[in-house]
Amino acid sequence: MALYLHGIGHFHPDNVIDNAFLESLGLGTSEAWIMERVGIRTRRTVLSLDYIRETKNADPRGAREASSYDHAGMGARAATMALERAGLSTSDIGMVIAGGTAPDRVTPAEACTIAAALGVDAPAFDLVSACTSFFVPLHMLSLMNPAKLPPYVLVVVPETITCTVDYRDRGTCVLWGDAAAAAVISSQVPSPVEIIDTTLGSNPAAHDKVVVERHGHFRQDGQSVQKFAVKTMTAMLQRMQRELHAPGRRLHYIGHQANFRMLERVCESCDVPPQRHLHNLIDYGNTGAAGAPSVLSMNWNGFKPGDDVAMTGVGAGLTWSSLLLRFS
């Protein structure tokens, strides 16, 4: 089933965590160490920098009170941009789907709180798949009967992962930033941007490789996860290059915004030139499920007819997913 993208939006909070700030925490890290390993200069966070400096988020249960935005506020801001770009209002939305890595609450669904913040009166539910939470709703929508879907569906992925970060652990705190992204999707109303392919895969046996316990810190088996991410994203991009890319069209690539060195390896293996590799993690860090769609949003006004955009995501589960957008 064809899906059409009518508008996309993003939001980043104001507080900036630069490498000098992380160095000041006494973690035994430095600008050179961070740039060499992950290639990230700055990140955005909903947390107060004073809170991070004073507590290092040793007990993440205090992080929500120290936050300048909750998921409903972040998601609503990204959704408002997506609706404006689509030329639609909240009354046009017939369904809201949300997801992410570390929700504000176990219940209710984040989609319900975001819909309430927007004033949307429509069915709302979550599809949670950690860092692939933007890809999974699109894949699921592509499998559904268009006649039973509303004309417009809003997909929102708010991420405040810094609230789960242990700022005593240099291996994880150098990675993460906060962001939200949103997209207006239709299976009934055409637009100039068509989603022509989606995929989804999982390896449940590796479920323990990336974990955020309730009221706990983010943790992962970094080395094995990075190997998995490079191998899997390379395979997904090569398949799209081989099976979906049409001669004469410009193919751009947006990968999961986890580690710039990792993305460089994927692009090298797939012969993606630097000018066709779109990213934002150098300035915003790894923003989980919001990473790849926020890159798409930040480059939205630069795409032209004849452009294709291949996107790949990987995440906890372990899960992986891809999609290809065609601008006509």
C-alpha positions in Angstrom: 0.0 0.0 0.0 1.3 3.5 -0.9 1.8 6.0 1.9 2.3 9.7 1.5 4.2 12.1 3.6 2.4 15.5 3.8 4.6 17.3 6.4 7.3 16.7 8.9 8.5 18.7 11.9 11.1 18.6 14.7 11.9 20.3 18.0 15.1 20.5 20.1 15.2 22.0 23.6 17.4 25.0 24.4 19.9 23.7 26.9 23.3 22.8 25.3 25.7 20.1 26.6 29.0 20.7 24.9 32.1 18.6 25.2 33.7 21.2 27.6 30.8 20.8 30.0 31.2 17.0 30.0 34.9 17.4 30.6 34.1 19.7 33.5 32.2 16.8 35.2 35.5 15.0 35.9 34.8 11.9 33.9 38.2 11.5 32.4 37.0 12.6 29.0 38.0 15.3 26.6 37.0 17.0 23.4 39.6 15.0 21.5 38.5 11.7 23.0 34.8 12.3 22.3 35.4 13.5 18.7 37.6 10.6 17.9 35.2 8.0 19.2 31.7 9.3 18.4 32.1 12.6 16.5 29.6 14.6 18.6 30.4 18.3 19.6 27.1 19.3 21.3 23.8 17.9 22.4 20.5 19.4 23.6 18.8 18.4 26.8 15.6 19.1 28.7 17.6 19.0 31.9 19.0 21.9 33.8 22.8 22.0 33.5 23.0 22.9 37.1 21.0 19.7 37.9 23.5 17.6 35.8 26.5 19.3 37.4 25.2 18.9 41.0 23.7 15.4 40.8 25.1 13.8 37.6 21.6 12.3 37.5 22.7 9.5 39.8 19.0 9.0 40.7 17.1 9.4 37.5 13.8 9.6 39.4 14.6 13.3 40.0 15.2 14.1 36.3 11.5 14.8 35.4 11.3 17.6 38.0 14.5 19.1 36.6 13.2 19.1 33.0 12.1 22.1 31.1 9.8 20.1 28.8 7.8 16.9 29.0 7.1 14.6 26.1 3.6 16.1 25.5 5.1 19.5 25.1 8.0 18.3 22.9 5.8 16.2 20.7 3.2 18.9 20.3 5.8 21.4 19.1 7.2 19.0 16.5 3.6 18.1 15.5 2.7 21.8 15.0 5.5 22.2 12.6 4.5 19.1 10.7 0.9 20.3 10.4 1.9 23.7 9.2 4.1 22.3 6.5 1.2 20.0 5.5 -1.2 22.9 5.4 -3.5 21.1 7.8 -5.0 21.8 11.2 -5.5 19.5 14.2 -9.1 18.9 13.2 -7.8 17.1 10.1 -6.0 14.4 12.2 -7.9 11.2 12.6 -5.4 9.1 14.5 -2.3 9.8 16.6 0.5 7.2 17.0 3.5 7.9 19.3 6.5 6.0 20.5 10.1 6.3 21.8 12.7 5.0 24.1 11.8 6.2 27.6 8.2 7.4 28.0 7.3 10.0 30.7 4.8 7.6 32.2 4.0 3.9 32.0 0.3 4.9 31.4 -1.5 6.6 29.8 -0.1 6.3 26.2 2.1 9.2 25.2 -0.1 9.6 22.1 -3.0 10.5 24.4 -1.0 13.2 26.2 0.3 14.6 23.0 -3.1 14.6 21.4 -4.5 16.4 24.4 -1.8 19.0 24.3 -2.7 19.6 20.6 -6.4 19.5 21.1 -6.8 16.5 18.8 -9.9 14.4 19.5 -9.1 11.1 17.7 -8.0 7.6 18.5 -4.5 7.7 20.0 -2.1 4.9 21.0 1.6 4.1 21.2 3.8 1.8 19.1 7.0 1.6 21.2 10.1 0.2 19.6 12.9 2.4 21.1 15.1 4.0 18.5 13.0 2.5 15.6 9.8 4.0 16.9 9.4 6.4 13.9 9.9 3.6 11.4 7.6 1.0 13.0 4.3 3.0 12.7 5.0 3.7 9.0 5.6 0.0 8.4 2.5 -1.0 10.2 0.4 1.6 8.4 1.7 0.3 5.1 0.2 -3.1 6.0 -3.3 -1.8 6.9 -6.4 -1.5 4.8 -6.5 2.2 3.5 -10.3 2.2 3.6 -10.3 1.6 7.3 -7.7 4.4 8.1 -8.6 8.1 8.5 -7.3 10.4 5.8 -4.5 11.8 8.0 -2.5 10.1 10.7 0.0 11.9 13.0 3.1 10.0 14.0 5.1 11.6 16.9 8.3 10.5 18.5 9.4 12.6 21.6 12.7 11.6 23.2 14.1 12.9 26.5 16.8 10.2 26.8 19.1 12.5 28.8 16.7 11.9 31.7 17.9 8.3 31.8 21.6 9.0 31.4 24.1 8.4 34.2 26.5 11.4 34.0 29.1 9.5 35.9 29.5 7.1 32.9 31.5 8.7 30.1 30.8 5.8 27.8 27.1 6.8 27.5 26.8 10.4 28.6 28.8 11.6 25.5 26.2 10.2 23.2 22.7 11.4 24.1 20.6 14.4 23.3 16.9 15.2 23.4 14.5 16.0 20.5 11.1 15.3 19.1 9.9 14.6 15.5 6.5 14.3 13.9 5.0 13.4 10.6 1.6 13.7 8.9 0.9 10.5 6.9 -1.9 9.5 4.6 -2.8 6.3 2.7 -5.6 8.0 0.9 -4.5 11.6 0.0 -1.6 11.8 -2.4 1.3 14.2 -1.9 4.5 14.9 -3.8 6.4 12.7 -1.3 5.6 9.0 -1.4 6.9 6.3 0.9 7.6 3.5 -1.6 9.1 0.9 0.7 9.3 0.0 4.4 10.9 -2.9 6.2 11.1 -4.2 9.8 13.1 -6.9 11.5 13.9 -8.0 15.0 16.3 -10.3 16.9 14.5 -10.9 20.2 17.4 -13.1 21.4 19.4 -9.9 21.8 16.8 -8.1 23.8 19.3 -7.5 26.7 21.8 -5.6 24.6 20.1 -2.2 25.1 18.0 -1.6 28.2 16.4 1.2 30.2 15.0 -0.3 33.4 12.0 1.4 35.0 13.4 4.3 37.1 16.9 3.2 35.9 19.7 4.4 33.7 20.3 3.6 30.1 22.8 0.8 29.5 24.0 -1.1 26.5 26.6 -3.5 25.3 28.2 -0.8 23.2 30.7 -2.8 21.2 28.3 -5.5 20.1 25.5 -3.0 19.4 27.8 -0.9 17.2 28.9 -3.9 15.2 25.2 -4.9 14.8 24.2 -1.3 13.7 27.0 -0.9 11.1 26.3 -4.4 9.6 22.5 -4.0 9.6 22.3 -0.4 8.3 24.8 -1.3 5.6 22.7 -4.3 4.5 19.5 -2.3 4.5 21.0 0.6 2.5 22.6 -1.7 -0.1 19.3 -3.4 -0.6 17.6 -0.1 -1.3 20.4 1.0 -3.6 20.1 -2.3 -5.5 16.4 -2.8 -5.7 14.7 0.6 -5.4 17.0 3.4 -6.6 16.1 4.5 -10.1 18.8 5.7 -12.6 18.8 9.5 -12.9 17.4 10.1 -9.4 19.5 11.6 -6.6 19.7 9.3 -3.6 20.3 10.8 -0.2 21.0 8.8 2.9 19.8 9.4 6.5 21.0 6.8 9.0 20.2 6.3 12.7 21.9 9.2 14.4 23.9 7.2 17.0 27.6 7.7 16.2 29.2 9.7 13.4 32.1 7.3 13.0 29.7 4.5 12.6 27.8 6.4 9.9 31.0 7.1 8.1 31.7 3.4 7.9 28.2 2.7 6.5 28.6 5.5 3.9 32.1 4.2 2.9 30.7 0.7 2.4 27.8 1.9 0.3 29.7 4.6 -1.7 27.5 7.4 -0.4 29.3 10.8 -1.1 29.5 13.3 1.7 27.1 15.7 0.0 24.4 13.0 -0.1 24.9 11.9 3.6 22.5 13.9 5.7 23.0 14.1 9.5 22.6 16.3 12.6 24.2 14.3 15.4 27.4 16.3 15.4 25.4 19.2 16.8 22.5 17.4 18.5 23.8 14.0 19.6 22.0 10.7 19.5 18.3 11.6 19.9 17.0 8.1 19.6 13.8 7.6 17.6 13.7 11.4 16.8 17.2 11.4 15.2 16.6 10.3 11.6 13.2 12.0 11.2 14.6 15.3 12.6 17.4 15.2 10.0 14.7 14.7 7.3 12.8 17.7 8.8 15.8 20.0 9.0 16.5 19.3 5.3 12.9 19.4 4.2 13.0 22.6 2.3 16.0 21.5 0.3 14.5 18.4 -1.3 13.4 18.6 -5.0 11.6 16.5 -7.5 13.9 13.7 -8.5 15.2 13.2 -5.0 15.1 9.9 -3.2 15.8 9.6 0.5 16.9 6.2 2.0 16.5 6.0 5.8 17.7 3.3 8.1 17.1 2.8 11.8 18.3 0.3 14.4 17.5 0.0 18.1 16.8 -2.0 21.2 15.1 -5.3 20.8 17.3 -5.6 18.8 15.2 -4.1 15.9 16.0 -2.6 12.5 13.9 -0.9 9.9 14.1 1.2 6.7 12.1 3.3 4.4 12.6 5.0 1.1 10.9 8.3 0.2 10.5 9.5 -3.3 10.0 13.2 -4.1 8.1 13.8 -7.3 
